Amino acid sequence: MTQPQEAQQPSAATQAVDVRVMCIRLFGVFALSWEDGDDIRVRSTKIRAMLAMLATAPEGTRTRAWLQDMLWGRSGHEHGRASLRRALTDLRNLFGEDFNDLFEVNNSEISLHLERIRITGTLEDGDFLEGTEIAEDGFEEWIEGQRKSNRTVLSAVARTRPGRVAQEILNRGIHLQPSIAILPFATARGYQGPVQLGDMLSEEISRSLSRSHMLDVISHLSCRTLDARSVALEEIRDKLDADYVVAGNYRTQGDKMMLNADFIDIKTGRISWTRELTSSMSDFLRGGDELVGGLSAEIGRAVMDTSLDLAATSPLPDVDSHALLMSSITLMHRLSVQSFAKSKTYLEEVIERVPDSPVLHSWMGKWHVLSVVQGWSSRLDEDAVNARVHTARALDLQPDSSFALTMDGLVNNNLLKRHDVAMRRFDEAIELDPNNAMAWLLKGVLHAFTDDGSKAVTFTNRARALSPLDPQAYFYDALSAAAKLTAGDPEGALALADRSIRANRRHASSQRARVVALHQLGRMQEARETAETLLRADPSFTIRNYLRDHPAADYESGRTWASALREAGIPN
């Protein structure tokens, strides 16, 4: 609480007040203090709850109506309004001169300045707002959702597993990523060679795959406790909780190393594919990634293909959530209305199973963004609102989710055209997770859309470096092509667009970038042919819609791209 003597201090102390930060402990028993350690005593349970609700809100803002419904819903409208006013008066009395620096209040909204607070505590300290009980339906539903999002659902499962694996299960959260175990490669039958090489191979492949945020890779230390030559699939399932396993053998001949690898679906026991790869042992030992990179890329594609097959051939209730999510992500980026619609069906099914997942709501936000920018939405305003609702819900569930912040930035950039807010979201996401390749990618694309080609290329290059084996590599290449176009490098843009199309010929952004790159290179016949391909897939695509929906429409880059598309044959 503000101390009376502070008002009598000289100007230096006054300056210290200007930068005071308030610490809120949300896990375990609620506590409030200034960063210098002075406690702030909050006696009212509802005021504690209101502070927590503001601290976990997107941009720190809640409407008065929402807070009133959550905390005084049973009191009736007029009594609820009066109770909220009294709570604000109590807050003013509590914080004194600091109130206006911490809060912003108007007739419809109440905001907490998030730059003035620091949330402390972790799951290890206890439940979210442990011991806080308010007999209001809205509050009970809200706090239950917050606690579910903190992965307590898996705690019972984890307690039945060995210590190391239990921790991995807890760290994974709700099972929305396919989990993969890379067992140490055994020496081929009858071959006498360096046995440690198989362990090194599996470790490097595990490290390579772990760069992708789409996959959950079981740690090498856990995998090496199992002998690939004798372990049963049931034991792998029980001990590692993996969905897929890669196992095999190797042999060497001089400097030549030959590797046989099987990709196995643990649930069915089916070998999805077998690969034979050859490489130089000296190249591998020097850190070369030809063998590891090639096999890792094959594994990533196998996971996507297996997920699509499962979703397409099985009743949805029988398909694992991770397979549905992977299928949805793949289909939403295809240049097909049918695939796009099916993507939403899959995603809705998973959300019904796991309604409080920030990851799922983030992806649904992106689905609504793509619905608009691909030109497939018949209700633009409704899709824009739904996109914002889902990313706001994701941040409500987990305010420090780097992925949710990234997707909220996408919504602000592509739909709301709030480029400053979008940039702030991407920066926050990167601060939380410097290896968030998607945040770097979208930050780079924002610079491309706003005519800053140099930064656009720098940031998209970093994104691709962080995700060389991501199953969405085509998406990274397509958006990186836009960065190259802004930077005046149509040849580089064409190379990236072509690589993206080879991986996913149905991705609209890749086709558009290819048209523009070919136009700038003076290869008009090829540009027209690509434009025809684009129109066959989406006959409703027009320049008018493009300029209406594209976030770069008000900048030179957007106008230049629209002109190239028009000259290549896209109708006005």
C-alpha positions as CSV (number, residue, x, y, z in Angstrom):
1,M,0.0,0.0,0.0
2,T,1.2,3.5,-0.7
3,Q,2.9,4.8,2.5
4,P,2.0,8.3,3.7
5,Q,5.6,9.4,4.2
6,E,6.3,9.0,0.5
7,A,4.3,12.0,-0.4
8,Q,6.7,14.1,1.8
9,Q,9.9,12.8,0.2
10,P,11.9,14.9,-2.2
11,S,11.8,14.6,-6.0
12,A,14.1,11.6,-6.2
13,A,11.6,9.6,-4.3
14,T,8.8,10.9,-6.4
15,Q,10.6,9.7,-9.5
16,A,10.9,6.2,-7.9
17,V,7.2,6.1,-7.5
18,D,6.8,6.7,-11.2
19,V,8.5,3.4,-12.1
20,R,7.0,1.3,-9.3
21,V,6.0,-2.2,-10.4
22,M,3.3,-4.2,-8.7
23,C,3.8,-8.0,-8.3
24,I,0.8,-10.3,-8.4
25,R,1.1,-13.9,-7.3
26,L,-1.6,-15.9,-9.1
27,F,-0.5,-19.5,-8.3
28,G,-0.9,-20.7,-4.8
29,V,-2.5,-18.2,-2.3
30,F,-3.1,-14.8,-3.9
31,A,-0.6,-12.1,-2.9
32,L,0.1,-8.6,-3.9
33,S,3.2,-6.5,-3.3
34,W,5.3,-3.7,-4.7
35,E,8.5,-4.9,-6.4
36,D,10.6,-3.5,-3.6
37,G,8.9,-6.0,-1.2
38,D,6.2,-3.9,0.5
39,D,3.0,-5.9,0.9
40,I,-0.3,-4.5,-0.4
41,R,-3.1,-5.9,1.8
42,V,-6.2,-6.8,-0.2
43,R,-9.0,-8.0,2.2
44,S,-11.8,-8.3,-0.3
45,T,-11.9,-11.7,-2.1
46,K,-13.8,-10.1,-5.1
47,I,-11.2,-7.4,-5.5
48,R,-8.5,-10.0,-5.5
49,A,-10.4,-11.9,-8.2
50,M,-11.0,-8.7,-10.2
51,L,-7.2,-7.9,-10.1
52,A,-6.5,-11.5,-11.3
53,M,-9.1,-11.2,-14.1
54,L,-7.5,-7.9,-15.3
55,A,-4.0,-9.3,-15.1
56,T,-4.8,-12.3,-17.2
57,A,-6.9,-10.4,-19.8
58,P,-5.7,-9.5,-23.3
59,E,-4.2,-6.0,-23.1
60,G,-5.3,-6.0,-19.4
61,T,-8.8,-4.9,-20.3
62,R,-12.2,-6.3,-19.2
63,T,-15.6,-4.7,-19.8
64,R,-17.6,-3.5,-16.8
65,A,-20.4,-5.7,-17.9
66,W,-18.2,-8.8,-18.0
67,L,-16.7,-8.1,-14.5
68,Q,-20.2,-7.4,-13.1
69,D,-21.5,-10.7,-14.5
70,M,-18.6,-12.7,-13.3
71,L,-18.5,-11.3,-9.7
72,W,-21.9,-9.9,-9.0
73,G,-24.1,-11.8,-11.4
74,R,-26.5,-13.1,-8.7
75,S,-27.1,-9.6,-7.3
76,G,-29.1,-8.2,-10.1
77,H,-28.2,-5.5,-12.6
78,E,-28.5,-2.4,-10.5
79,H,-27.0,-3.9,-7.4
80,G,-24.2,-5.4,-9.4
81,R,-23.3,-2.0,-11.0
82,A,-23.3,-0.4,-7.5
83,S,-21.0,-3.2,-6.2
84,L,-18.6,-2.7,-9.0
85,R,-18.5,1.0,-8.4
86,R,-17.8,0.4,-4.7
87,A,-15.0,-2.0,-5.6
88,L,-13.4,0.6,-7.8
89,T,-13.6,3.2,-4.9
90,D,-12.0,0.7,-2.6
91,L,-9.2,0.2,-5.2
92,R,-8.7,4.0,-5.4
93,N,-8.4,4.2,-1.6
94,L,-6.0,1.2,-1.5
95,F,-3.6,2.6,-4.1
96,G,-4.0,6.3,-3.6
97,E,-1.8,8.3,-6.0
98,D,-0.7,5.1,-7.7
99,F,-4.2,4.2,-8.9
100,N,-4.1,6.4,-12.0
101,D,-0.7,5.0,-13.0
102,L,-2.0,1.4,-12.7
103,F,-5.6,1.6,-13.9
104,E,-7.6,3.2,-16.7
105,V,-11.4,3.4,-16.1
106,N,-14.1,4.6,-18.4
107,N,-17.9,4.0,-18.7
108,S,-17.5,0.7,-20.5
109,E,-14.1,-0.8,-19.7
110,I,-11.6,-1.2,-16.9
111,S,-7.9,-1.7,-17.8
112,L,-4.8,-2.6,-15.8
113,H,-1.6,-1.3,-17.3
114,L,0.3,-4.6,-17.9
115,E,3.6,-2.8,-18.2
116,R,3.3,-1.8,-14.5
117,I,2.8,-5.4,-13.2
118,R,4.7,-8.6,-12.9
119,I,3.0,-11.9,-12.4
120,T,4.9,-14.2,-10.0
121,G,4.7,-17.8,-9.0
122,T,4.5,-21.1,-11.0
123,L,2.4,-24.2,-11.0
124,E,4.8,-25.6,-8.3
125,D,3.4,-23.0,-5.9
126,G,-0.2,-24.4,-6.2
127,D,-3.4,-24.1,-8.1
128,F,-4.4,-20.9,-9.9
129,L,-5.8,-18.6,-7.2
130,E,-5.7,-21.4,-4.7
131,G,-8.3,-21.1,-1.9
132,T,-10.3,-18.3,-3.7
133,E,-14.0,-19.2,-3.6
134,I,-16.8,-16.9,-4.8
135,A,-20.4,-18.2,-5.1
136,E,-21.0,-16.8,-8.6
137,D,-21.6,-19.1,-11.6
138,G,-19.6,-16.9,-14.0
139,F,-16.6,-16.8,-11.6
140,E,-16.7,-20.5,-10.9
141,E,-16.7,-21.3,-14.7
142,W,-13.9,-18.9,-15.3
143,I,-11.6,-20.1,-12.6
144,E,-12.3,-23.8,-13.6
145,G,-11.2,-23.0,-17.1
146,Q,-8.0,-21.3,-15.9
147,R,-7.1,-24.3,-13.8
148,K,-7.8,-26.8,-16.5
149,S,-5.5,-25.0,-18.8
150,N,-2.7,-25.5,-16.3
151,R,-2.4,-29.2,-17.3
152,T,-3.8,-30.6,-14.1
153,V,-5.7,-33.1,-16.3
154,L,-2.5,-35.1,-16.8
155,S,-1.3,-35.2,-13.2
156,A,-3.0,-38.5,-12.5
157,V,-1.5,-40.1,-15.6
158,A,1.9,-38.8,-14.7
159,R,1.8,-40.3,-11.2
160,T,1.6,-43.8,-12.7
161,R,4.8,-43.4,-14.8
162,P,8.5,-43.5,-14.0
163,G,9.9,-40.2,-12.7
164,R,11.6,-38.9,-15.9
165,V,8.7,-39.8,-18.2
166,A,6.2,-38.4,-15.7
167,Q,7.9,-35.0,-15.9
168,E,7.9,-35.2,-19.7
169,I,4.2,-36.0,-19.8
170,L,3.5,-33.0,-17.5
171,N,5.6,-30.8,-19.6
172,R,3.8,-31.8,-22.8
173,G,0.4,-30.5,-21.5
174,I,-2.8,-31.8,-23.1
175,H,-1.8,-34.3,-25.8
176,L,-2.3,-32.2,-29.0
177,Q,1.1,-32.9,-30.5
178,P,2.1,-36.3,-31.9
179,S,4.9,-37.7,-29.7
180,I,7.8,-39.5,-31.3
181,A,10.5,-41.7,-29.8
182,I,13.8,-42.3,-31.6
183,L,15.3,-45.4,-30.2
184,P,19.1,-45.9,-30.4
185,F,19.9,-47.7,-33.6
186,A,21.3,-51.2,-33.1
187,T,24.2,-52.7,-35.0
188,A,23.1,-54.8,-38.0
189,R,22.9,-58.6,-37.3
190,G,26.3,-60.2,-37.8
191,Y,28.0,-56.8,-37.9
192,Q,30.8,-56.0,-35.4
193,G,31.3,-52.2,-35.3
194,P,31.2,-49.1,-33.0
195,V,28.1,-49.6,-30.9
196,Q,28.1,-46.0,-29.7
197,L,27.4,-44.8,-33.2
198,G,23.7,-45.9,-33.0
199,D,23.2,-43.9,-29.8
200,M,24.8,-40.8,-31.4
201,L,22.5,-41.2,-34.5
202,S,19.3,-41.3,-32.5
203,E,20.4,-38.4,-30.3
204,E,21.1,-36.2,-33.3
205,I,17.8,-37.1,-35.0
206,S,15.9,-36.4,-31.8
207,R,17.6,-33.0,-31.5
208,S,16.8,-32.2,-35.1
209,L,13.1,-33.1,-34.8
210,S,12.8,-31.2,-31.5
211,R,13.2,-27.9,-33.4
212,S,9.7,-28.2,-34.7
213,H,6.9,-26.8,-32.5
214,M,4.5,-29.2,-34.2
215,L,6.1,-32.4,-32.8
216,D,6.7,-33.6,-29.3
217,V,10.0,-35.5,-29.2
218,I,10.6,-37.9,-26.2
219,S,14.0,-37.1,-24.7
220,H,16.9,-39.2,-25.9
221,L,17.8,-40.0,-22.2
222,S,14.4,-41.7,-21.9
223,C,14.7,-43.6,-25.2
224,R,18.1,-44.9,-24.5
225,T,16.9,-47.0,-21.6
226,L,15.1,-49.3,-24.1
227,D,16.8,-51.9,-26.3
228,A,15.4,-51.6,-29.9
229,R,16.3,-55.2,-30.6
230,S,14.1,-56.7,-27.9
231,V,11.6,-54.1,-26.7
232,A,7.9,-54.7,-27.4
233,L,5.6,-51.9,-28.7
234,E,3.5,-52.2,-25.6
235,E,6.5,-51.4,-23.5
236,I,7.3,-48.4,-25.6
237,R,3.7,-47.2,-25.3
238,D,3.6,-47.7,-21.5
239,K,7.1,-46.3,-20.7
240,L,7.3,-43.5,-23.1
241,D,3.7,-42.7,-24.0
242,A,4.7,-42.3,-27.6
243,D,2.5,-42.3,-30.7
244,Y,5.2,-43.1,-33.2
245,V,8.6,-44.7,-32.9
246,V,11.6,-44.8,-35.2
247,A,13.9,-47.8,-34.8
248,G,16.4,-49.6,-37.0
249,N,20.0,-50.7,-37.4
250,Y,23.2,-49.6,-39.1
251,R,26.6,-50.9,-40.3
252,T,29.7,-49.3,-41.6
253,Q,32.2,-50.1,-44.4
254,G,35.2,-48.0,-44.3
255,D,33.9,-44.4,-44.3
256,K,30.5,-45.5,-45.6
257,M,27.6,-45.7,-43.2
258,M,24.4,-47.5,-44.1
259,L,21.2,-47.0,-42.0
260,N,17.9,-48.9,-42.1
261,A,15.0,-47.1,-40.3
262,D,11.4,-48.1,-39.7
263,F,8.6,-45.6,-38.9
264,I,6.1,-47.4,-36.7
265,D,2.6,-46.3,-35.6
266,I,2.5,-47.5,-32.0
267,K,-1.3,-47.6,-31.8
268,T,-1.7,-50.0,-34.8
269,G,1.7,-51.6,-34.8
270,R,1.9,-50.9,-38.5
271,I,5.2,-50.0,-40.2
272,S,4.3,-46.9,-42.2
273,W,7.6,-46.9,-44.1
274,T,11.1,-48.3,-44.2
275,R,14.0,-46.3,-45.4
276,E,17.6,-47.2,-46.4
277,L,20.0,-44.3,-46.3
278,T,23.7,-44.0,-47.0
279,S,26.1,-41.4,-45.8
280,S,29.7,-40.6,-45.0
281,M,30.6,-41.5,-41.4
282,S,33.3,-38.8,-41.3
283,D,30.7,-36.2,-42.5
284,F,28.3,-37.2,-39.8
285,L,31.0,-37.0,-37.1
286,R,32.0,-33.6,-38.3
287,G,28.4,-32.4,-37.8
288,G,27.2,-32.7,-41.3
289,D,23.4,-33.0,-41.5
290,E,22.8,-34.8,-44.8
291,L,21.8,-38.1,-43.1
292,V,20.1,-36.6,-40.1
293,G,18.3,-33.9,-42.0
294,G,17.1,-36.2,-44.7
295,L,15.7,-38.7,-42.2
296,S,14.2,-36.0,-40.0
297,A,12.3,-34.5,-43.0
298,E,11.0,-37.9,-43.9
299,I,9.7,-38.4,-40.4
300,G,7.9,-35.0,-40.4
301,R,6.2,-35.8,-43.6
302,A,5.2,-39.3,-42.4
303,V,3.5,-37.8,-39.3
304,M,1.5,-35.5,-41.5
305,D,0.6,-38.2,-44.0
306,T,-0.4,-40.6,-41.3
307,S,-2.6,-38.0,-39.6
308,L,-4.4,-37.2,-42.9
309,D,-5.0,-40.9,-43.6
310,L,-6.4,-41.5,-40.1
311,A,-8.7,-38.5,-40.2
312,A,-9.9,-39.3,-43.7
313,T,-10.6,-43.1,-43.2
314,S,-11.9,-43.3,-39.6
315,P,-14.9,-41.9,-37.8
316,L,-13.9,-38.6,-36.1
317,P,-14.5,-39.9,-32.5
318,D,-12.0,-42.7,-33.2
319,V,-9.2,-40.4,-34.4
320,D,-6.6,-39.2,-31.8
321,S,-6.7,-35.5,-31.1
322,H,-3.1,-34.9,-32.2
323,A,-3.9,-36.5,-35.6
324,L,-7.0,-34.3,-36.1
325,L,-5.0,-31.2,-35.2
326,M,-2.2,-32.1,-37.6
327,S,-4.7,-32.8,-40.3
328,S,-6.6,-29.6,-39.7
329,I,-3.4,-27.5,-39.9
330,T,-2.3,-29.2,-43.1
331,L,-5.8,-28.8,-44.8
332,M,-6.3,-25.2,-43.8
333,H,-3.3,-24.2,-45.9
334,R,-4.4,-25.9,-49.1
335,L,-5.8,-24.1,-52.0
336,S,-9.1,-25.8,-51.9
337,V,-12.4,-24.7,-50.3
338,Q,-13.3,-28.3,-49.6
339,S,-10.1,-28.9,-47.7
340,F,-10.5,-25.7,-45.9
341,A,-14.0,-26.5,-44.7
342,K,-12.8,-30.0,-43.6
343,S,-10.0,-28.3,-41.6
344,K,-12.6,-26.5,-39.5
345,T,-14.6,-29.6,-38.9
346,Y,-11.5,-31.4,-37.6
347,L,-10.5,-28.4,-35.4
348,E,-14.0,-28.0,-34.0
349,E,-14.0,-31.7,-33.0
350,V,-10.7,-31.3,-31.1
351,I,-12.0,-28.1,-29.4
352,E,-15.1,-30.0,-28.3
353,R,-12.8,-32.5,-26.6
354,V,-10.4,-29.9,-25.1
355,P,-12.3,-26.7,-24.8
356,D,-9.8,-24.9,-22.7
357,S,-6.7,-25.3,-24.9
358,P,-5.0,-22.0,-25.8
359,V,-3.3,-23.8,-28.7
360,L,-6.6,-24.9,-30.3
361,H,-8.2,-21.5,-29.9
362,S,-5.1,-19.9,-31.5
363,W,-5.4,-22.2,-34.5
364,M,-9.1,-21.5,-34.8
365,G,-8.3,-17.8,-34.8
366,K,-5.9,-18.4,-37.7
367,W,-8.5,-20.4,-39.6
368,H,-10.8,-17.4,-39.5
369,V,-8.0,-15.1,-40.7
370,L,-7.3,-17.4,-43.6
371,S,-11.0,-17.5,-44.4
372,V,-10.9,-13.8,-45.0
373,V,-7.4,-13.4,-46.7
374,Q,-8.0,-16.4,-49.0
375,G,-11.2,-14.7,-50.2
376,W,-13.5,-17.6,-49.1
377,S,-15.5,-15.8,-46.4
378,S,-19.0,-14.7,-47.2
379,R,-19.3,-13.0,-43.8
380,L,-16.1,-10.9,-43.4
381,D,-17.1,-9.0,-40.3
382,E,-18.3,-12.2,-38.6
383,D,-15.0,-14.0,-39.4
384,A,-13.0,-11.0,-38.2
385,V,-14.9,-11.0,-34.9
386,N,-14.6,-14.8,-34.5
387,A,-10.8,-14.6,-35.1
388,R,-10.4,-12.0,-32.4
389,V,-12.7,-13.9,-30.0
390,H,-10.6,-17.1,-30.4
391,T,-7.2,-15.5,-29.9
392,A,-8.5,-13.5,-27.0
393,R,-9.8,-16.7,-25.5
394,A,-6.4,-18.3,-26.0
395,L,-4.7,-15.4,-24.1
396,D,-7.4,-15.5,-21.5
397,L,-6.5,-19.2,-20.9
398,Q,-2.7,-18.6,-21.0
399,P,-1.6,-15.0,-21.1
400,D,2.1,-16.0,-21.4
401,S,1.5,-18.3,-24.4
402,S,4.0,-17.3,-27.0
403,F,2.0,-19.1,-29.7
404,A,-1.3,-17.4,-28.7
405,L,0.4,-14.0,-28.7
406,T,1.7,-14.8,-32.2
407,M,-1.7,-15.7,-33.5
408,D,-3.3,-12.6,-31.9
409,G,-0.6,-10.6,-33.7
410,L,-1.7,-12.3,-37.0
411,V,-5.3,-11.2,-36.3
412,N,-4.3,-7.6,-35.6
413,N,-2.1,-7.5,-38.7
414,N,-4.2,-9.2,-41.3
415,L,-7.7,-8.4,-40.3
416,L,-7.8,-5.4,-38.0
417,K,-4.9,-3.6,-39.8
418,R,-3.5,-2.6,-36.3
419,H,0.1,-3.0,-37.3
420,D,1.5,-1.4,-34.1
421,V,-0.5,-3.9,-31.9
422,A,0.6,-6.8,-34.1
423,M,4.3,-5.8,-33.8
424,R,3.9,-5.6,-30.1
425,R,2.4,-9.1,-30.0
426,F,5.2,-10.6,-32.1
427,D,7.8,-8.9,-29.9
428,E,6.1,-10.2,-26.7
429,A,6.0,-13.7,-28.2
430,I,9.7,-13.6,-29.1
431,E,10.6,-12.3,-25.7
432,L,8.8,-15.2,-24.1
433,D,10.3,-17.7,-26.6
434,P,13.2,-16.5,-28.7
435,N,13.0,-19.7,-30.7
436,N,9.4,-19.1,-31.8
437,A,9.9,-19.4,-35.5
438,M,6.3,-18.5,-36.4
439,A,6.6,-15.2,-34.5
440,W,9.8,-14.3,-36.3
441,L,8.2,-15.3,-39.6
442,L,5.1,-13.1,-39.1
443,K,7.2,-10.2,-37.7
444,G,9.2,-10.4,-40.9
445,V,6.1,-10.5,-43.1
446,L,4.7,-7.5,-41.3
447,H,7.9,-5.6,-42.3
448,A,7.4,-6.9,-45.8
449,F,3.8,-5.6,-45.9
450,T,4.9,-2.2,-44.6
451,D,7.7,-1.8,-47.2
452,D,10.7,-2.6,-45.0
453,G,12.4,-5.2,-47.2
454,S,15.7,-5.4,-45.3
455,K,14.2,-6.3,-41.9
456,A,11.6,-8.6,-43.6
457,V,14.3,-10.7,-45.1
458,T,16.4,-10.8,-41.9
459,F,13.5,-11.9,-39.8
460,T,12.1,-14.5,-42.2
461,N,15.6,-15.9,-42.7
462,R,15.8,-16.3,-39.0
463,A,12.4,-18.0,-38.9
464,R,13.5,-20.6,-41.5
465,A,16.8,-21.2,-39.7
466,L,14.8,-22.0,-36.5
467,S,12.4,-24.4,-38.3
468,P,14.4,-26.2,-41.1
469,L,12.3,-29.4,-40.6
470,D,9.0,-28.0,-39.7
471,P,6.1,-29.8,-41.4
472,Q,4.8,-26.3,-42.4
473,A,8.1,-25.5,-44.2
474,Y,6.1,-24.6,-47.3
475,F,4.3,-21.9,-45.3
476,Y,7.6,-20.4,-44.2
477,D,8.9,-20.4,-47.8
478,A,5.7,-18.8,-49.1
479,L,5.8,-15.9,-46.7
480,S,9.6,-15.6,-47.0
481,A,9.0,-15.1,-50.8
482,A,6.9,-12.0,-50.0
483,A,9.8,-10.7,-48.0
484,K,12.2,-11.2,-50.9
485,L,9.7,-9.4,-53.2
486,T,9.6,-6.3,-50.9
487,A,13.4,-6.4,-50.8
488,G,13.6,-6.3,-54.6
489,D,14.8,-9.9,-55.1
490,P,12.3,-11.5,-57.5
491,E,14.7,-14.4,-58.3
492,G,15.0,-15.3,-54.6
493,A,11.3,-14.9,-54.2
494,L,10.6,-17.3,-57.2
495,A,13.0,-19.9,-55.8
496,L,11.2,-19.9,-52.4
497,A,7.7,-19.8,-54.0
498,D,8.6,-22.8,-56.3
499,R,10.0,-24.7,-53.3
500,S,6.8,-24.0,-51.4
501,I,4.7,-25.2,-54.3
502,R,6.6,-28.4,-54.6
503,A,5.8,-29.1,-51.0
504,N,2.2,-27.9,-51.2
505,R,0.9,-26.9,-54.7
506,R,-2.4,-25.9,-53.2
507,H,-1.1,-23.0,-51.0
508,A,-2.5,-19.8,-52.4
509,S,0.1,-17.4,-51.0
510,S,2.8,-19.4,-52.8
511,Q,1.0,-19.1,-56.2
512,R,0.5,-15.3,-55.7
513,A,4.1,-14.8,-54.9
514,R,5.1,-16.8,-57.9
515,V,2.9,-14.7,-60.2
516,V,4.5,-11.4,-58.9
517,A,8.0,-12.8,-59.1
518,L,7.6,-14.0,-62.7
519,H,6.1,-10.6,-63.6
520,Q,9.0,-8.7,-62.1
521,L,11.4,-11.0,-64.0
522,G,9.6,-10.3,-67.3
523,R,8.5,-13.9,-67.7
524,M,4.9,-12.9,-68.5
525,Q,3.8,-16.2,-70.2
526,E,4.7,-18.1,-67.1
527,A,3.1,-15.5,-64.9
528,R,-0.2,-15.8,-66.8
529,E,-0.1,-19.6,-66.6
530,T,0.4,-19.4,-62.8
531,A,-2.5,-16.9,-62.6
532,E,-4.7,-19.3,-64.5
533,T,-3.8,-22.0,-62.0
534,L,-4.7,-19.7,-59.2
535,L,-8.1,-18.9,-60.8
536,R,-8.9,-22.5,-61.5
537,A,-8.5,-23.2,-57.8
538,D,-10.3,-20.0,-56.7
539,P,-12.5,-18.5,-59.5
540,S,-13.8,-15.8,-57.1
541,F,-10.3,-14.3,-56.7
542,T,-10.2,-10.7,-57.9
543,I,-8.0,-7.6,-57.5
544,R,-10.8,-5.8,-55.7
545,N,-11.0,-8.5,-53.1
546,Y,-7.3,-8.7,-52.8
547,L,-7.0,-5.0,-52.1
548,R,-9.9,-5.1,-49.7
549,D,-8.5,-7.9,-47.6
550,H,-4.7,-7.8,-47.9
551,P,-2.9,-6.1,-45.0
552,A,-0.4,-4.6,-47.4
553,A,-3.1,-2.9,-49.6
554,D,-2.3,0.6,-48.2
555,Y,1.4,0.3,-48.8
556,E,3.6,0.4,-51.9
557,S,4.3,-3.3,-51.8
558,G,0.6,-4.2,-51.8
559,R,-0.1,-1.9,-54.7
560,T,2.8,-3.2,-56.7
561,W,1.7,-6.8,-56.2
562,A,-1.9,-6.0,-57.1
563,S,-0.7,-4.4,-60.3
564,A,1.4,-7.5,-61.2
565,L,-1.5,-9.8,-60.5
566,R,-3.8,-7.7,-62.7
567,E,-1.3,-7.7,-65.6
568,A,-1.0,-11.4,-65.3
569,G,-4.7,-11.9,-65.9
570,I,-6.4,-11.7,-62.5
571,P,-9.7,-9.9,-63.1
572,N,-10.5,-6.6,-61.4
